[in-house]
């Protein structure tokens, strides 16, 4: 999730502009990986993790992870990286694809 969520807090752009920048990595402000999947490990503010489809409490109003770079960030989140096949060409596609994979696991 690290590259998916926090490319740069200073460079969060409008959604369409952010989606266009996804060719080489994360779409700033997407946050799909912090909403669609379940996370079973504890998250600060969510000691039992989170169910699929529930917004993580650490996802800020710009859809960026407040725990990026923090050692309390769950390992599963830190290991999640942008993948064009999974994340698709825009945020809505990422939400749908990640949700679909969640149902298969």
C-alpha positions as CSV (number, residue, x, y, z in Angstrom):
1,X,0.0,0.0,0.0
2,X,2.9,2.4,0.6
3,X,3.2,3.5,-3.0
4,X,-0.5,3.3,-3.6
5,X,-1.4,5.7,-0.8
6,X,1.3,8.3,-0.3
7,X,3.1,9.3,-3.4
8,X,3.4,12.8,-2.1
9,X,1.1,14.7,0.3
10,X,2.3,17.9,-1.2
11,X,1.3,17.0,-4.8
12,X,-2.2,15.7,-4.4
13,X,-4.1,16.9,-7.5
14,X,-7.6,16.8,-8.8
15,X,-8.8,13.2,-9.2
16,X,-8.6,13.2,-13.0
17,X,-5.0,14.5,-13.0
18,X,-4.0,12.0,-10.3
19,X,-5.5,9.1,-12.3
20,X,-3.4,10.2,-15.3
21,X,-0.2,9.9,-13.3
22,X,-0.7,6.2,-12.5
23,X,1.4,4.8,-15.3
24,X,4.5,4.5,-13.2
25,X,3.0,4.0,-9.8
26,X,0.3,5.0,-7.3
27,X,-2.4,7.5,-7.9
28,X,-2.2,10.1,-5.2
29,X,-5.5,10.3,-3.4
30,X,-6.8,7.0,-4.6
31,X,-7.1,5.2,-1.3
32,X,-8.8,2.1,-2.8
33,X,-6.4,-0.2,-1.1
34,X,-7.4,1.3,2.3
35,X,-11.1,0.8,1.6
36,X,-11.8,-2.3,-0.5
37,X,-9.7,-5.1,1.2
38,X,-10.1,-6.5,4.7
39,X,-7.1,-6.1,6.9
40,X,-6.8,-8.6,9.7
41,X,-3.9,-7.1,11.6
42,X,-4.3,-4.3,14.1
43,X,-4.3,-0.7,12.9
44,X,-4.0,2.2,15.2
45,X,-7.6,3.2,15.9
46,X,-8.8,-0.2,14.6
47,X,-7.3,-2.8,17.0
48,X,-9.1,-5.7,15.3
49,X,-8.2,-4.6,11.8
50,X,-11.0,-3.7,9.3
51,X,-13.5,-5.5,7.2
52,X,-13.6,-5.3,3.4
53,X,-15.4,-2.2,2.1
54,X,-14.8,-0.2,5.3
55,X,-12.7,3.0,5.1
56,X,-9.6,2.7,7.3
57,X,-9.6,5.3,10.1
58,X,-6.0,6.2,9.1
59,X,-7.1,7.3,5.6
60,X,-7.3,11.1,5.6
61,X,-9.7,13.4,3.8
62,X,-7.3,13.5,0.8
63,X,-7.3,9.6,0.7
64,X,-3.7,9.4,1.9
65,X,-2.4,7.2,4.7
66,X,-1.7,9.0,7.9
67,X,0.7,6.2,8.9
68,X,2.9,6.2,5.8
69,X,6.5,5.9,7.1
70,X,5.3,5.2,10.6
71,X,6.5,1.9,12.2
72,X,2.9,1.3,13.6
73,X,1.7,0.9,10.0
74,X,0.6,-2.7,9.4
75,X,3.1,-4.8,7.4
76,X,0.3,-5.8,5.0
77,X,-0.2,-2.2,4.1
78,X,3.5,-1.5,3.6
79,X,3.8,-4.5,1.3
80,X,0.9,-3.5,-0.9
81,X,2.3,-1.8,-4.1
82,X,0.6,-0.4,-7.2
83,X,0.0,-2.9,-9.8
84,X,-1.7,-1.8,-13.1
85,X,-3.5,-5.1,-13.5
86,X,-5.0,-4.9,-10.0
87,X,-5.5,-1.1,-9.8
88,X,-6.7,-0.5,-13.4
89,X,-6.8,2.8,-15.0
90,X,-8.7,4.8,-12.4
91,X,-9.8,4.8,-8.7
92,X,-13.2,3.3,-9.4
93,X,-11.7,0.4,-11.3
94,X,-9.2,-0.1,-8.4
95,X,-12.0,-0.2,-5.9
96,X,-14.0,-2.7,-8.0
97,X,-11.0,-5.0,-8.8
98,X,-9.7,-5.1,-5.2
99,X,-13.2,-5.8,-3.9
100,X,-13.6,-8.6,-6.4
101,X,-10.2,-10.2,-5.4
102,X,-11.3,-9.8,-1.7
103,X,-14.4,-12.0,-2.4
104,X,-12.2,-14.7,-4.0
105,X,-9.9,-15.0,-0.9
